[in-house]
Amino acid sequence: MTKLITFLYGVFAYLLFLIAFLYAIGFVGNFIVPKSIDTGPETTFTQALIINVLLLSLFALQHSIMARPAFKKWWTNIVNPAIERSTYVLLSSSALLLIYWQWQPMQTIVWKIENETATMIINGIYFLGWIIALLSTFIINHFDLFGLKQIIQNIKNKDPEPECTMFKIIHLYKIVRHPIMLGFLIAFWATPVMTLGHLVFALTTTIYIFIAVKFLEEKDLRELFGEEYKNYQKKVPMLVPFIGK
């Protein structure tokens, strides 16, 4: 019974991620969804800025703290290790849903592309960013990243595969070390209509991605994979293809 509950919990967390991910495409790009980054009643500039930055900061704190090895070690003394990743995914997705719900639009236009061909090209780049982000998760191990592999191993009474065996340099990971984050950056900035609210979103998430990757994730990866990852850092750029290390 415990294993069944664990399995259902993991499946629910994954489904919530899918909802949050798909909604994000519509939210950031102002497509289809009922509440997007530029829709809804406007408040004052100060109120909107404070609320939006707080929402993004809440996501950043949860997303970063729970991903650290020290937190995982402490957390798995409290919860079943099989649902550690699913819980992380569940809370991250919930934080995203909170952003969609409470985001305050700031509709002042920063730039607007009028040319229809240029708009189509930019929208194509926008969707390409999301495709890169999603595809990159499958290259490394999508189901491990989002907790499904762990709950299936738990059902089968298998020990989880050690993280230190999961290092791969293939496909997009030969171009940049963090193609998932590159995909998000492309999606967040590729828009034919940049409002002030969208700019706050893009700037804040860009700063967070850079800090989290450069000073947190890269540090953890060096400690986990040692010289192998240090050599990888020397050969492949962090976020921007062909530029920097």
C-alpha positions as CSV (number, residue, x, y, z in Angstrom):
1,M,0.0,0.0,0.0
2,T,2.8,2.4,0.9
3,K,4.5,1.7,-2.5
4,L,1.2,2.3,-4.3
5,I,0.7,5.7,-2.5
6,T,4.3,6.6,-3.3
7,F,3.7,5.8,-7.0
8,L,0.5,7.8,-7.2
9,Y,2.2,10.7,-5.5
10,G,5.0,10.7,-8.0
11,V,2.6,10.4,-10.9
12,F,0.5,13.3,-9.6
13,A,3.7,15.5,-9.2
14,Y,4.7,14.7,-12.8
15,L,1.3,15.6,-14.1
16,L,1.3,18.8,-12.2
17,F,4.7,19.6,-13.8
18,L,3.3,18.9,-17.3
19,I,0.4,21.3,-16.6
20,A,2.8,24.0,-15.3
21,F,5.2,23.5,-18.2
22,L,2.5,23.7,-20.9
23,Y,0.8,26.6,-19.2
24,A,4.2,28.4,-19.1
25,I,4.3,28.4,-22.9
26,G,1.0,30.2,-23.2
27,F,1.7,32.4,-20.2
28,V,5.0,33.9,-21.3
29,G,4.0,34.0,-25.0
30,N,0.5,35.3,-24.5
31,F,-1.0,32.4,-26.3
32,I,-4.4,30.7,-25.7
33,V,-4.3,30.6,-21.8
34,P,-6.9,32.7,-19.9
35,K,-4.3,34.5,-17.7
36,S,-1.0,35.4,-19.3
37,I,2.0,37.7,-18.5
38,D,0.3,40.7,-20.1
39,T,-3.4,40.2,-19.3
40,G,-5.5,41.2,-16.3
41,P,-6.1,44.5,-14.5
42,E,-3.1,46.7,-13.9
43,T,-2.1,48.0,-10.5
44,T,0.5,50.7,-9.7
45,F,4.0,50.2,-11.0
46,T,5.5,49.9,-7.5
47,Q,2.9,47.3,-6.3
48,A,3.2,45.2,-9.5
49,L,7.0,45.3,-9.3
50,I,7.1,44.2,-5.7
51,I,4.6,41.4,-6.1
52,N,6.2,40.1,-9.3
53,V,9.7,40.1,-7.9
54,L,8.5,38.4,-4.7
55,L,6.8,35.7,-6.7
56,L,9.9,35.0,-8.8
57,S,12.1,35.1,-5.7
58,L,9.9,32.5,-3.9
59,F,10.3,30.2,-6.9
60,A,14.0,30.9,-7.0
61,L,14.6,30.1,-3.3
62,Q,12.5,26.9,-3.4
63,H,14.1,25.8,-6.7
64,S,17.7,26.4,-5.5
65,I,17.6,25.4,-1.8
66,M,15.8,22.1,-2.4
67,A,18.3,21.2,-5.2
68,R,21.4,21.4,-3.0
69,P,23.0,18.2,-1.9
70,A,23.1,19.2,1.8
71,F,19.3,19.8,1.7
72,K,18.7,16.5,-0.1
73,K,20.7,14.7,2.5
74,W,18.7,16.3,5.4
75,W,15.4,16.0,3.6
76,T,15.7,12.2,2.8
77,N,16.1,11.6,6.5
78,I,12.6,12.8,6.9
79,V,10.8,11.6,3.7
80,N,11.2,8.5,1.6
81,P,14.1,9.0,-0.8
82,A,11.9,7.6,-3.6
83,I,9.7,10.7,-3.4
84,E,12.5,13.3,-2.8
85,R,12.6,14.3,-6.5
86,S,8.8,14.1,-6.9
87,T,8.3,16.5,-3.9
88,Y,10.8,18.9,-5.4
89,V,8.9,18.8,-8.7
90,L,5.6,19.2,-7.0
91,L,6.7,22.3,-5.0
92,S,8.4,23.8,-8.0
93,S,5.3,23.3,-10.2
94,S,3.1,24.8,-7.4
95,A,5.4,27.9,-7.2
96,L,5.0,28.3,-11.0
97,L,1.2,28.0,-10.7
98,L,1.2,30.7,-8.0
99,I,3.2,33.0,-10.4
100,Y,0.6,32.5,-13.1
101,W,-2.2,33.2,-10.7
102,Q,-0.9,36.2,-8.9
103,W,1.3,37.8,-11.6
104,Q,0.6,41.5,-12.0
105,P,0.7,42.8,-15.6
106,M,2.7,45.8,-16.4
107,Q,1.5,46.7,-19.9
108,T,3.8,49.6,-20.9
109,I,5.4,48.7,-24.3
110,V,9.2,48.5,-24.3
111,W,9.4,47.3,-27.9
112,K,6.9,46.1,-30.5
113,I,7.7,44.4,-33.9
114,E,5.2,45.4,-36.5
115,N,6.5,43.4,-39.4
116,E,4.5,40.2,-39.8
117,T,7.4,38.2,-41.2
118,A,9.7,39.3,-38.4
119,T,6.9,38.5,-35.8
120,M,6.5,35.0,-37.3
121,I,10.3,34.4,-37.1
122,I,10.5,35.6,-33.5
123,N,7.5,33.4,-32.5
124,G,9.3,30.5,-34.2
125,I,12.4,31.2,-32.1
126,Y,10.2,31.4,-29.0
127,F,8.8,27.9,-29.5
128,L,12.3,26.6,-30.4
129,G,13.4,27.7,-27.0
130,W,10.8,25.6,-25.3
131,I,11.6,22.7,-27.5
132,I,15.3,22.9,-26.6
133,A,14.5,23.0,-22.9
134,L,12.2,20.0,-23.1
135,L,14.4,18.0,-25.5
136,S,17.4,18.6,-23.2
137,T,15.6,16.9,-20.3
138,F,15.2,13.7,-22.4
139,I,18.8,13.8,-23.5
140,I,20.0,13.4,-19.9
141,N,17.1,11.4,-18.4
142,H,13.7,13.1,-18.4
143,F,12.0,10.6,-16.1
144,D,14.8,10.7,-13.6
145,L,14.8,14.5,-13.6
146,F,11.1,14.6,-12.8
147,G,10.9,11.7,-10.3
148,L,9.2,9.0,-12.2
149,K,12.2,6.7,-12.5
150,Q,12.7,6.8,-8.7
151,I,9.1,5.8,-7.9
152,I,9.2,3.0,-10.5
153,Q,12.5,1.7,-9.0
154,N,10.8,1.8,-5.6
155,I,7.9,-0.3,-6.9
156,K,10.5,-2.8,-8.2
157,N,12.6,-2.8,-5.0
158,K,15.6,-1.5,-6.9
159,D,18.2,0.8,-5.4
160,P,18.4,4.2,-7.1
161,E,21.2,4.7,-9.6
162,P,24.0,6.8,-8.1
163,E,24.1,10.3,-9.5
164,C,27.9,10.1,-10.1
165,T,27.2,7.6,-13.0
166,M,24.8,9.9,-14.9
167,F,27.3,12.3,-16.4
168,K,26.8,12.4,-20.2
169,I,28.3,14.7,-22.9
170,I,26.0,14.1,-25.9
171,H,24.0,16.1,-28.4
172,L,23.1,19.6,-27.1
173,Y,25.4,19.1,-24.1
174,K,28.4,19.2,-26.5
175,I,27.3,22.8,-27.4
176,V,26.5,24.2,-24.0
177,R,26.7,22.7,-20.5
178,H,23.2,23.8,-19.6
179,P,21.0,23.6,-22.7
180,I,17.8,23.5,-20.6
181,M,18.6,26.9,-19.2
182,L,19.6,28.1,-22.7
183,G,16.2,27.0,-24.0
184,F,14.4,29.0,-21.2
185,L,16.5,32.1,-21.9
186,I,15.6,32.0,-25.6
187,A,11.9,31.6,-24.8
188,F,11.8,34.3,-22.2
189,W,13.5,36.9,-24.5
190,A,12.1,36.0,-27.9
191,T,8.9,38.1,-28.2
192,P,7.7,40.5,-30.8
193,V,6.0,42.6,-28.1
194,M,8.0,43.3,-25.0
195,T,6.0,44.9,-22.2
196,L,7.5,46.2,-19.0
197,G,6.1,43.2,-17.1
198,H,7.6,40.7,-19.5
199,L,10.9,42.6,-19.3
200,V,10.8,42.3,-15.4
201,F,10.2,38.6,-15.8
202,A,12.9,38.1,-18.4
203,L,15.5,40.1,-16.5
204,T,14.8,38.6,-13.1
205,T,14.8,35.0,-14.4
206,T,18.0,35.7,-16.4
207,I,19.8,37.0,-13.4
208,Y,18.6,34.0,-11.3
209,I,19.6,31.5,-14.0
210,F,23.1,32.9,-14.2
211,I,23.7,33.0,-10.5
212,A,22.1,29.6,-9.8
213,V,24.1,27.9,-12.6
214,K,27.4,29.7,-12.1
215,F,27.7,29.7,-8.3
216,L,25.5,26.8,-7.2
217,E,24.9,24.1,-9.7
218,E,28.3,24.2,-11.3
219,K,29.9,24.0,-7.8
220,D,27.8,20.9,-7.0
221,L,28.7,19.3,-10.3
222,R,32.4,19.8,-9.8
223,E,32.1,18.2,-6.4
224,L,30.1,15.3,-7.8
225,F,32.0,14.5,-11.0
226,G,35.5,15.9,-10.1
227,E,38.1,16.3,-12.8
228,E,35.7,15.0,-15.5
229,Y,33.4,18.0,-15.0
230,K,36.3,20.4,-14.7
231,N,37.6,19.3,-18.1
232,Y,34.1,19.6,-19.5
233,Q,34.0,23.2,-18.3
234,K,37.2,24.0,-20.1
235,K,35.9,22.6,-23.4
236,V,32.2,23.6,-23.5
237,P,30.6,27.1,-22.8
238,M,28.2,27.3,-19.9
239,L,25.1,29.0,-21.5
240,V,26.0,30.8,-24.7
241,P,27.2,28.6,-27.6
242,F,30.8,29.3,-28.8
243,I,31.2,32.1,-26.3
244,G,33.1,31.9,-23.0
245,K,33.4,29.1,-20.6
